[in-house]
Amino acid sequence: MSNPNSPNRGAIGAFVFIMAVFLMIIRVDWWWWGKKVEPLVFGWLSYPMLYQLGIWLAGYGLVAITVKYLWVEPGE
């Protein structure tokens, strides 16, 4: 695990927090509301579906960064 007293820990934590807020804001894809969107990839994936997949992957990446660099196990 990473050192809990690392000087970069605060910067990494701020980055994760800011990115999480950004992802929550852009999660609402209001620009596609009420519009018919045709499938784009493989005949069944549309732009909104790819957009949501990208947001999901970015969120998973933030969880991975938190576990790798910020999480401190009790007793360490």
PDB file as gemmi writes it, atoms N, CA and C in Angstrom:
CRYST1    1.000    1.000    1.000  90.00  90.00  90.00 P 1                      
ATOM      1  N   MET A   1       0.837  -1.187   0.000  1.00  0.00           N  
ATOM      2  CA  MET A   1       0.000   0.000   0.000  1.00  0.00           C  
ATOM      3  C   MET A   1       0.877   1.244   0.000  1.00  0.00           C  
ATOM      4  N   SER A   2       0.256   2.360  -0.283  1.00  0.00           N  
ATOM      5  CA  SER A   2       1.000   3.611  -0.336  1.00  0.00           C  
ATOM      6  C   SER A   2       1.216   4.158   1.068  1.00  0.00           C  
ATOM      7  N   ASN A   3       2.140   5.077   1.165  1.00  0.00           N  
ATOM      8  CA  ASN A   3       2.445   5.718   2.426  1.00  0.00           C  
ATOM      9  C   ASN A   3       1.349   6.729   2.751  1.00  0.00           C  
ATOM     10  N   PRO A   4       0.656   6.586   3.889  1.00  0.00           N  
ATOM     11  CA  PRO A   4      -0.427   7.520   4.215  1.00  0.00           C  
ATOM     12  C   PRO A   4       0.069   8.936   4.475  1.00  0.00           C  
ATOM     13  N   ASN A   5       1.364   9.106   4.740  1.00  0.00           N  
ATOM     14  CA  ASN A   5       1.922  10.430   4.995  1.00  0.00           C  
ATOM     15  C   ASN A   5       2.576  11.032   3.758  1.00  0.00           C  
ATOM     16  N   SER A   6       2.342  10.455   2.608  1.00  0.00           N  
ATOM     17  CA  SER A   6       2.933  10.933   1.360  1.00  0.00           C  
ATOM     18  C   SER A   6       2.488  12.366   1.076  1.00  0.00           C  
ATOM     19  N   PRO A   7       3.423  13.226   0.612  1.00  0.00           N  
ATOM     20  CA  PRO A   7       3.034  14.610   0.307  1.00  0.00           C  
ATOM     21  C   PRO A   7       2.065  14.712  -0.867  1.00  0.00           C  
ATOM     22  N   ASN A   8       2.033  13.722  -1.741  1.00  0.00           N  
ATOM     23  CA  ASN A   8       1.129  13.750  -2.890  1.00  0.00           C  
ATOM     24  C   ASN A   8      -0.280  13.292  -2.535  1.00  0.00           C  
ATOM     25  N   ARG A   9      -0.468  12.766  -1.343  1.00  0.00           N  
ATOM     26  CA  ARG A   9      -1.764  12.221  -0.959  1.00  0.00           C  
ATOM     27  C   ARG A   9      -2.860  13.281  -1.004  1.00  0.00           C  
ATOM     28  N   GLY A  10      -2.564  14.490  -0.549  1.00  0.00           N  
ATOM     29  CA  GLY A  10      -3.553  15.566  -0.581  1.00  0.00           C  
ATOM     30  C   GLY A  10      -3.900  15.978  -1.998  1.00  0.00           C  
ATOM     31  N   ALA A  11      -2.896  16.040  -2.867  1.00  0.00           N  
ATOM     32  CA  ALA A  11      -3.136  16.411  -4.263  1.00  0.00           C  
ATOM     33  C   ALA A  11      -3.945  15.333  -4.973  1.00  0.00           C  
ATOM     34  N   ILE A  12      -3.625  14.076  -4.704  1.00  0.00           N  
ATOM     35  CA  ILE A  12      -4.368  12.972  -5.323  1.00  0.00           C  
ATOM     36  C   ILE A  12      -5.807  12.977  -4.826  1.00  0.00           C  
ATOM     37  N   GLY A  13      -5.993  13.210  -3.535  1.00  0.00           N  
ATOM     38  CA  GLY A  13      -7.342  13.279  -2.977  1.00  0.00           C  
ATOM     39  C   GLY A  13      -8.153  14.413  -3.585  1.00  0.00           C  
ATOM     40  N   ALA A  14      -7.523  15.571  -3.770  1.00  0.00           N  
ATOM     41  CA  ALA A  14      -8.217  16.701  -4.391  1.00  0.00           C  
ATOM     42  C   ALA A  14      -8.589  16.378  -5.835  1.00  0.00           C  
ATOM     43  N   PHE A  15      -7.675  15.735  -6.568  1.00  0.00           N  
ATOM     44  CA  PHE A  15      -7.951  15.344  -7.950  1.00  0.00           C  
ATOM     45  C   PHE A  15      -9.146  14.397  -8.015  1.00  0.00           C  
ATOM     46  N   VAL A  16      -9.158  13.385  -7.153  1.00  0.00           N  
ATOM     47  CA  VAL A  16     -10.258  12.416  -7.141  1.00  0.00           C  
ATOM     48  C   VAL A  16     -11.573  13.118  -6.813  1.00  0.00           C  
ATOM     49  N   PHE A  17     -11.565  14.013  -5.832  1.00  0.00           N  
ATOM     50  CA  PHE A  17     -12.782  14.726  -5.449  1.00  0.00           C  
ATOM     51  C   PHE A  17     -13.298  15.590  -6.600  1.00  0.00           C  
ATOM     52  N   ILE A  18     -12.417  16.359  -7.224  1.00  0.00           N  
ATOM     53  CA  ILE A  18     -12.828  17.240  -8.324  1.00  0.00           C  
ATOM     54  C   ILE A  18     -13.361  16.426  -9.498  1.00  0.00           C  
ATOM     55  N   MET A  19     -12.698  15.332  -9.835  1.00  0.00           N  
ATOM     56  CA  MET A  19     -13.154  14.499 -10.947  1.00  0.00           C  
ATOM     57  C   MET A  19     -14.497  13.849 -10.629  1.00  0.00           C  
ATOM     58  N   ALA A  20     -14.699  13.440  -9.369  1.00  0.00           N  
ATOM     59  CA  ALA A  20     -15.983  12.842  -8.985  1.00  0.00           C  
ATOM     60  C   ALA A  20     -17.113  13.867  -9.113  1.00  0.00           C  
ATOM     61  N   VAL A  21     -16.863  15.100  -8.686  1.00  0.00           N  
ATOM     62  CA  VAL A  21     -17.870  16.159  -8.833  1.00  0.00           C  
ATOM     63  C   VAL A  21     -18.157  16.406 -10.310  1.00  0.00           C  
ATOM     64  N   PHE A  22     -17.108  16.474 -11.129  1.00  0.00           N  
ATOM     65  CA  PHE A  22     -17.266  16.682 -12.571  1.00  0.00           C  
ATOM     66  C   PHE A  22     -18.097  15.563 -13.195  1.00  0.00           C  
ATOM     67  N   LEU A  23     -17.817  14.315 -12.823  1.00  0.00           N  
ATOM     68  CA  LEU A  23     -18.577  13.190 -13.370  1.00  0.00           C  
ATOM     69  C   LEU A  23     -20.039  13.240 -12.942  1.00  0.00           C  
ATOM     70  N   MET A  24     -20.302  13.676 -11.701  1.00  0.00           N  
ATOM     71  CA  MET A  24     -21.696  13.786 -11.261  1.00  0.00           C  
ATOM     72  C   MET A  24     -22.428  14.868 -12.043  1.00  0.00           C  
ATOM     73  N   ILE A  25     -21.741  15.960 -12.369  1.00  0.00           N  
ATOM     74  CA  ILE A  25     -22.378  17.046 -13.118  1.00  0.00           C  
ATOM     75  C   ILE A  25     -22.679  16.613 -14.547  1.00  0.00           C  
ATOM     76  N   ILE A  26     -21.713  15.980 -15.222  1.00  0.00           N  
ATOM     77  CA  ILE A  26     -21.941  15.615 -16.621  1.00  0.00           C  
ATOM     78  C   ILE A  26     -22.748  14.332 -16.760  1.00  0.00           C  
ATOM     79  N   ARG A  27     -23.043  13.670 -15.659  1.00  0.00           N  
ATOM     80  CA  ARG A  27     -23.831  12.429 -15.703  1.00  0.00           C  
ATOM     81  C   ARG A  27     -25.212  12.681 -16.283  1.00  0.00           C  
ATOM     82  N   VAL A  28     -25.747  13.855 -16.060  1.00  0.00           N  
ATOM     83  CA  VAL A  28     -27.064  14.207 -16.585  1.00  0.00           C  
ATOM     84  C   VAL A  28     -26.882  14.670 -18.023  1.00  0.00           C  
ATOM     85  N   ASP A  29     -27.197  13.799 -18.930  1.00  0.00           N  
ATOM     86  CA  ASP A  29     -26.989  14.095 -20.354  1.00  0.00           C  
ATOM     87  C   ASP A  29     -28.250  14.717 -20.949  1.00  0.00           C  
ATOM     88  N   TRP A  30     -28.585  15.919 -20.505  1.00  0.00           N  
ATOM     89  CA  TRP A  30     -29.817  16.590 -20.917  1.00  0.00           C  
ATOM     90  C   TRP A  30     -29.833  16.945 -22.391  1.00  0.00           C  
ATOM     91  N   TRP A  31     -28.705  17.007 -23.059  1.00  0.00           N  
ATOM     92  CA  TRP A  31     -28.692  17.374 -24.478  1.00  0.00           C  
ATOM     93  C   TRP A  31     -29.245  16.274 -25.373  1.00  0.00           C  
ATOM     94  N   TRP A  32     -29.427  15.049 -24.840  1.00  0.00           N  
ATOM     95  CA  TRP A  32     -30.026  13.975 -25.634  1.00  0.00           C  
ATOM     96  C   TRP A  32     -31.487  13.727 -25.279  1.00  0.00           C  
ATOM     97  N   TRP A  33     -32.012  14.425 -24.306  1.00  0.00           N  
ATOM     98  CA  TRP A  33     -33.391  14.195 -23.897  1.00  0.00           C  
ATOM     99  C   TRP A  33     -34.336  14.560 -25.026  1.00  0.00           C  
ATOM    100  N   GLY A  34     -35.278  13.688 -25.291  1.00  0.00           N  
ATOM    101  CA  GLY A  34     -36.301  13.949 -26.292  1.00  0.00           C  
ATOM    102  C   GLY A  34     -35.846  13.794 -27.734  1.00  0.00           C  
ATOM    103  N   LYS A  35     -34.628  13.321 -27.939  1.00  0.00           N  
ATOM    104  CA  LYS A  35     -34.126  13.141 -29.301  1.00  0.00           C  
ATOM    105  C   LYS A  35     -34.022  11.656 -29.617  1.00  0.00           C  
ATOM    106  N   LYS A  36     -34.350  11.299 -30.829  1.00  0.00           N  
ATOM    107  CA  LYS A  36     -34.203   9.915 -31.262  1.00  0.00           C  
ATOM    108  C   LYS A  36     -32.752   9.719 -31.706  1.00  0.00           C  
ATOM    109  N   VAL A  37     -32.079   8.764 -31.098  1.00  0.00           N  
ATOM    110  CA  VAL A  37     -30.669   8.508 -31.396  1.00  0.00           C  
ATOM    111  C   VAL A  37     -30.561   7.115 -31.999  1.00  0.00           C  
ATOM    112  N   GLU A  38     -30.057   7.046 -33.195  1.00  0.00           N  
ATOM    113  CA  GLU A  38     -29.910   5.765 -33.891  1.00  0.00           C  
ATOM    114  C   GLU A  38     -28.660   5.032 -33.398  1.00  0.00           C  
ATOM    115  N   PRO A  39     -28.689   3.697 -33.434  1.00  0.00           N  
ATOM    116  CA  PRO A  39     -27.505   2.923 -33.064  1.00  0.00           C  
ATOM    117  C   PRO A  39     -26.324   3.263 -33.971  1.00  0.00           C  
ATOM    118  N   LEU A  40     -25.133   3.266 -33.387  1.00  0.00           N  
ATOM    119  CA  LEU A  40     -23.938   3.684 -34.104  1.00  0.00           C  
ATOM    120  C   LEU A  40     -22.950   2.537 -34.289  1.00  0.00           C  
ATOM    121  N   VAL A  41     -22.660   1.816 -33.221  1.00  0.00           N  
ATOM    122  CA  VAL A  41     -21.643   0.766 -33.240  1.00  0.00           C  
ATOM    123  C   VAL A  41     -22.316  -0.595 -33.107  1.00  0.00           C  
ATOM    124  N   PHE A  42     -21.960  -1.525 -33.944  1.00  0.00           N  
ATOM    125  CA  PHE A  42     -22.485  -2.897 -33.931  1.00  0.00           C  
ATOM    126  C   PHE A  42     -23.997  -2.952 -34.131  1.00  0.00           C  
ATOM    127  N   GLY A  43     -24.598  -1.881 -34.548  1.00  0.00           N  
ATOM    128  CA  GLY A  43     -26.034  -1.845 -34.775  1.00  0.00           C  
ATOM    129  C   GLY A  43     -26.870  -1.748 -33.515  1.00  0.00           C  
ATOM    130  N   TRP A  44     -26.231  -1.596 -32.343  1.00  0.00           N  
ATOM    131  CA  TRP A  44     -27.021  -1.480 -31.119  1.00  0.00           C  
ATOM    132  C   TRP A  44     -26.448  -0.506 -30.093  1.00  0.00           C  
ATOM    133  N   LEU A  45     -25.228  -0.016 -30.261  1.00  0.00           N  
ATOM    134  CA  LEU A  45     -24.665   0.978 -29.343  1.00  0.00           C  
ATOM    135  C   LEU A  45     -24.837   2.377 -29.921  1.00  0.00           C  
ATOM    136  N   SER A  46     -25.418   3.266 -29.150  1.00  0.00           N  
ATOM    137  CA  SER A  46     -25.623   4.646 -29.602  1.00  0.00           C  
ATOM    138  C   SER A  46     -24.635   5.573 -28.887  1.00  0.00           C  
ATOM    139  N   TYR A  47     -24.600   6.838 -29.326  1.00  0.00           N  
ATOM    140  CA  TYR A  47     -23.738   7.827 -28.668  1.00  0.00           C  
ATOM    141  C   TYR A  47     -24.011   7.930 -27.169  1.00  0.00           C  
ATOM    142  N   PRO A  48     -25.278   8.043 -26.739  1.00  0.00           N  
ATOM    143  CA  PRO A  48     -25.526   8.141 -25.297  1.00  0.00           C  
ATOM    144  C   PRO A  48     -25.032   6.913 -24.526  1.00  0.00           C  
ATOM    145  N   MET A  49     -25.156   5.728 -25.118  1.00  0.00           N  
ATOM    146  CA  MET A  49     -24.681   4.523 -24.435  1.00  0.00           C  
ATOM    147  C   MET A  49     -23.160   4.542 -24.304  1.00  0.00           C  
ATOM    148  N   LEU A  50     -22.457   4.972 -25.346  1.00  0.00           N  
ATOM    149  CA  LEU A  50     -20.999   5.073 -25.286  1.00  0.00           C  
ATOM    150  C   LEU A  50     -20.576   6.147 -24.286  1.00  0.00           C  
ATOM    151  N   TYR A  51     -21.323   7.237 -24.239  1.00  0.00           N  
ATOM    152  CA  TYR A  51     -21.069   8.317 -23.288  1.00  0.00           C  
ATOM    153  C   TYR A  51     -21.188   7.800 -21.853  1.00  0.00           C  
ATOM    154  N   GLN A  52     -22.266   7.072 -21.576  1.00  0.00           N  
ATOM    155  CA  GLN A  52     -22.466   6.531 -20.233  1.00  0.00           C  
ATOM    156  C   GLN A  52     -21.401   5.492 -19.892  1.00  0.00           C  
ATOM    157  N   LEU A  53     -20.985   4.697 -20.865  1.00  0.00           N  
ATOM    158  CA  LEU A  53     -19.912   3.729 -20.638  1.00  0.00           C  
ATOM    159  C   LEU A  53     -18.615   4.447 -20.279  1.00  0.00           C  
ATOM    160  N   GLY A  54     -18.318   5.538 -20.968  1.00  0.00           N  
ATOM    161  CA  GLY A  54     -17.119   6.322 -20.657  1.00  0.00           C  
ATOM    162  C   GLY A  54     -17.160   6.894 -19.253  1.00  0.00           C  
ATOM    163  N   ILE A  55     -18.325   7.392 -18.831  1.00  0.00           N  
ATOM    164  CA  ILE A  55     -18.470   7.916 -17.471  1.00  0.00           C  
ATOM    165  C   ILE A  55     -18.297   6.789 -16.455  1.00  0.00           C  
ATOM    166  N   TRP A  56     -18.863   5.624 -16.740  1.00  0.00           N  
ATOM    167  CA  TRP A  56     -18.729   4.482 -15.838  1.00  0.00           C  
ATOM    168  C   TRP A  56     -17.265   4.076 -15.702  1.00  0.00           C  
ATOM    169  N   LEU A  57     -16.545   4.007 -16.806  1.00  0.00           N  
ATOM    170  CA  LEU A  57     -15.125   3.635 -16.765  1.00  0.00           C  
ATOM    171  C   LEU A  57     -14.293   4.678 -16.016  1.00  0.00           C  
ATOM    172  N   ALA A  58     -14.608   5.957 -16.199  1.00  0.00           N  
ATOM    173  CA  ALA A  58     -13.891   7.007 -15.475  1.00  0.00           C  
ATOM    174  C   ALA A  58     -14.150   6.890 -13.969  1.00  0.00           C  
ATOM    175  N   GLY A  59     -15.388   6.605 -13.583  1.00  0.00           N  
ATOM    176  CA  GLY A  59     -15.711   6.404 -12.173  1.00  0.00           C  
ATOM    177  C   GLY A  59     -14.989   5.202 -11.594  1.00  0.00           C  
ATOM    178  N   TYR A  60     -14.912   4.128 -12.359  1.00  0.00           N  
ATOM    179  CA  TYR A  60     -14.171   2.939 -11.917  1.00  0.00           C  
ATOM    180  C   TYR A  60     -12.692   3.285 -11.735  1.00  0.00           C  
ATOM    181  N   GLY A  61     -12.159   4.102 -12.632  1.00  0.00           N  
ATOM    182  CA  GLY A  61     -10.768   4.542 -12.510  1.00  0.00           C  
ATOM    183  C   GLY A  61     -10.543   5.345 -11.237  1.00  0.00           C  
ATOM    184  N   LEU A  62     -11.502   6.199 -10.872  1.00  0.00           N  
ATOM    185  CA  LEU A  62     -11.375   6.968  -9.632  1.00  0.00           C  
ATOM    186  C   LEU A  62     -11.398   6.056  -8.408  1.00  0.00           C  
ATOM    187  N   VAL A  63     -12.224   5.029  -8.436  1.00  0.00           N  
ATOM    188  CA  VAL A  63     -12.239   4.063  -7.333  1.00  0.00           C  
ATOM    189  C   VAL A  63     -10.891   3.355  -7.249  1.00  0.00           C  
ATOM    190  N   ALA A  64     -10.325   2.967  -8.393  1.00  0.00           N  
ATOM    191  CA  ALA A  64      -9.024   2.295  -8.409  1.00  0.00           C  
ATOM    192  C   ALA A  64      -7.927   3.209  -7.855  1.00  0.00           C  
ATOM    193  N   ILE A  65      -7.948   4.494  -8.211  1.00  0.00           N  
ATOM    194  CA  ILE A  65      -6.959   5.444  -7.682  1.00  0.00           C  
ATOM    195  C   ILE A  65      -7.120   5.584  -6.171  1.00  0.00           C  
ATOM    196  N   THR A  66      -8.368   5.659  -5.703  1.00  0.00           N  
ATOM    197  CA  THR A  66      -8.621   5.783  -4.272  1.00  0.00           C  
ATOM    198  C   THR A  66      -8.087   4.575  -3.519  1.00  0.00           C  
ATOM    199  N   VAL A  67      -8.353   3.383  -4.025  1.00  0.00           N  
ATOM    200  CA  VAL A  67      -7.899   2.162  -3.356  1.00  0.00           C  
ATOM    201  C   VAL A  67      -6.376   2.069  -3.372  1.00  0.00           C  
ATOM    202  N   LYS A  68      -5.755   2.414  -4.477  1.00  0.00           N  
ATOM    203  CA  LYS A  68      -4.298   2.265  -4.618  1.00  0.00           C  
ATOM    204  C   LYS A  68      -3.528   3.317  -3.826  1.00  0.00           C  
ATOM    205  N   TYR A  69      -3.976   4.583  -3.857  1.00  0.00           N  
ATOM    206  CA  TYR A  69      -3.164   5.663  -3.313  1.00  0.00           C  
ATOM    207  C   TYR A  69      -3.716   6.339  -2.064  1.00  0.00           C  
ATOM    208  N   LEU A  70      -5.001   6.227  -1.785  1.00  0.00           N  
ATOM    209  CA  LEU A  70      -5.581   6.976  -0.673  1.00  0.00           C  
ATOM    210  C   LEU A  70      -6.072   6.113   0.478  1.00  0.00           C  
ATOM    211  N   TRP A  71      -6.501   4.892   0.191  1.00  0.00           N  
ATOM    212  CA  TRP A  71      -7.079   4.029   1.218  1.00  0.00           C  
ATOM    213  C   TRP A  71      -5.994   3.586   2.192  1.00  0.00           C  
ATOM    214  N   VAL A  72      -6.283   3.704   3.468  1.00  0.00           N  
ATOM    215  CA  VAL A  72      -5.344   3.270   4.499  1.00  0.00           C  
ATOM    216  C   VAL A  72      -6.040   2.206   5.330  1.00  0.00           C  
ATOM    217  N   GLU A  73      -5.427   1.036   5.403  1.00  0.00           N  
ATOM    218  CA  GLU A  73      -5.984  -0.054   6.205  1.00  0.00           C  
ATOM    219  C   GLU A  73      -5.787   0.246   7.689  1.00  0.00           C  
ATOM    220  N   PRO A  74      -6.751  -0.108   8.526  1.00  0.00           N  
ATOM    221  CA  PRO A  74      -6.572   0.078   9.967  1.00  0.00           C  
ATOM    222  C   PRO A  74      -5.370  -0.730  10.453  1.00  0.00           C  
ATOM    223  N   GLY A  75      -4.575  -0.125  11.290  1.00  0.00           N  
ATOM    224  CA  GLY A  75      -3.416  -0.819  11.836  1.00  0.00           C  
ATOM    225  C   GLY A  75      -2.147  -0.642  11.028  1.00  0.00           C  
ATOM    226  N   GLU A  76      -2.195   0.078   9.937  1.00  0.00           N  
ATOM    227  CA  GLU A  76      -0.970   0.295   9.142  1.00  0.00           C  
ATOM    228  C   GLU A  76      -0.252   1.529   9.603  1.00  0.00           C  
TER     229      GLU A  76                                                      
END                                                                             
